[in-house]
Amino acid sequence: MTKQYAVPYVNFSGSDREALEFYQKVLGGELRLYARGKAEQAGPEDRVSYGRLDVNGTPLLVGSDGHPSYPPTVGDHVAITLGGTDKEKMSKIFEDLADGGQVKGPLSPQPWGGEFGYLHDRFGINWVVSVDPG
């Protein structure tokens, strides 16, 4: 069975670990933080490239410290994360959302075992699309 979900994605501009640890303390759940280029959890000094808080086995919030090439501006630091385990379906959704918009990072394999890409659609909405490992 494939899963699909949509949750907020926040560019915390360097404070992802602090923010997601706070939300985990308040909301509970399982927190995973990954550094760029690493398959294991991010260490205390690592910049977080992908953080995810799951509550009761369901993603609740996704975030990162942001990409240095794309510093956020007010109103541009939040996106919708759409994720799922069906690679073909998620790839098609990524392509369809990108039609008439701007791909900021192509859907590509990540060290944590999934795929990840981000874009700005034709309506000005930021999207992060994630293919989760089965």
C-alpha positions as CSV (number, residue, x, y, z in Angstrom):
1,M,0.0,0.0,0.0
2,T,1.3,3.5,-0.9
3,K,1.0,6.4,1.4
4,Q,0.6,10.1,0.6
5,Y,0.6,13.2,2.8
6,A,0.7,17.0,2.7
7,V,2.2,19.0,5.6
8,P,3.8,22.4,6.1
9,Y,7.5,22.8,5.2
10,V,9.3,25.7,6.9
11,N,12.8,27.1,6.1
12,F,13.9,28.0,9.6
13,S,17.0,29.8,8.3
14,G,19.5,28.1,10.5
15,S,17.4,27.3,13.5
16,D,15.7,24.1,12.3
17,R,17.1,21.9,15.1
18,E,16.0,24.3,17.8
19,A,12.5,24.8,16.3
20,L,11.8,21.1,15.6
21,E,13.1,20.0,19.0
22,F,10.8,22.6,20.6
23,Y,7.8,21.4,18.6
24,Q,8.7,17.8,19.5
25,K,8.8,18.8,23.2
26,V,5.3,20.4,22.9
27,L,3.7,17.9,20.6
28,G,5.6,14.7,21.2
29,G,6.4,12.3,18.4
30,E,9.6,11.1,16.6
31,L,12.1,13.7,15.3
32,R,14.5,12.9,12.5
33,L,17.2,15.4,11.4
34,Y,19.6,14.8,8.5
35,A,22.6,16.8,7.4
36,R,23.4,17.4,3.7
37,G,25.2,14.4,2.2
38,K,24.7,12.1,5.3
39,A,22.6,9.0,5.6
40,E,22.6,9.0,9.4
41,Q,21.0,11.5,11.7
42,A,22.6,15.0,11.9
43,G,25.1,15.6,14.7
44,P,24.7,18.6,17.1
45,E,27.0,20.8,14.9
46,D,25.5,19.8,11.5
47,R,23.4,22.1,9.4
48,V,20.0,20.4,9.0
49,S,19.0,19.8,5.3
50,Y,15.9,17.8,6.2
51,G,14.1,17.5,9.4
52,R,10.8,15.8,10.0
53,L,8.5,15.5,13.0
54,D,6.1,12.5,12.9
55,V,3.4,12.2,15.5
56,N,1.5,8.8,15.8
57,G,3.4,7.6,12.7
58,T,2.1,10.6,10.5
59,P,4.2,13.5,9.3
60,L,3.2,16.7,11.1
61,L,5.9,19.2,10.2
62,V,8.9,19.2,7.8
63,G,11.7,21.8,7.8
64,S,15.3,22.6,7.2
65,D,18.0,25.2,7.9
66,G,17.5,26.3,4.3
67,H,19.7,26.2,1.2
68,P,22.4,28.8,1.1
69,S,21.7,29.6,-2.6
70,Y,18.0,30.4,-1.8
71,P,17.8,32.6,1.3
72,P,14.2,33.0,2.2
73,T,12.3,36.3,2.2
74,V,9.2,37.1,4.2
75,G,6.4,34.9,2.9
76,D,8.7,32.7,1.0
77,H,10.0,30.6,3.9
78,V,7.0,28.3,4.1
79,A,6.0,25.6,1.5
80,I,3.7,22.7,1.3
81,T,5.4,19.3,1.5
82,L,3.8,16.6,-0.5
83,G,5.2,13.2,0.1
84,G,4.5,9.5,-0.6
85,T,6.0,6.2,-1.3
86,D,4.9,5.8,-4.9
87,K,7.9,7.1,-6.9
88,E,6.1,7.2,-10.3
89,K,3.1,9.1,-8.8
90,M,5.2,11.6,-6.9
91,S,7.5,12.2,-9.9
92,K,4.4,12.9,-12.1
93,I,3.0,15.3,-9.4
94,F,6.4,17.1,-9.2
95,E,6.4,17.5,-13.0
96,D,2.8,18.7,-13.1
97,L,3.3,21.2,-10.3
98,A,6.4,22.6,-12.0
99,D,4.5,23.2,-15.3
100,G,4.5,27.0,-15.7
101,G,6.5,27.5,-12.5
102,Q,10.2,27.3,-11.5
103,V,12.1,24.2,-10.3
104,K,14.4,25.3,-7.5
105,G,15.8,21.8,-6.9
106,P,15.1,18.8,-9.1
107,L,13.6,15.6,-7.6
108,S,16.8,13.7,-6.9
109,P,18.0,10.8,-4.6
110,Q,19.0,11.7,-1.0
111,P,21.3,10.0,1.4
112,W,18.4,9.2,3.8
113,G,17.0,6.8,1.1
114,G,14.3,8.9,-0.5
115,E,14.1,11.5,-3.1
116,F,13.5,15.2,-2.7
117,G,12.8,18.3,-4.9
118,Y,11.4,21.7,-4.5
119,L,9.7,24.2,-6.8
120,H,7.7,27.4,-7.0
121,D,4.4,26.8,-8.9
122,R,2.7,29.1,-11.4
123,F,0.5,30.5,-8.6
124,G,3.4,31.5,-6.4
125,I,3.1,28.5,-4.0
126,N,6.3,26.8,-2.8
127,W,6.2,23.0,-2.9
128,V,8.6,20.3,-1.6
129,V,8.0,16.9,-3.1
130,S,9.4,13.9,-1.3
131,V,9.5,10.3,-2.4
132,D,9.7,8.3,0.9
133,P,11.5,5.0,1.2
134,G,8.8,2.2,1.1
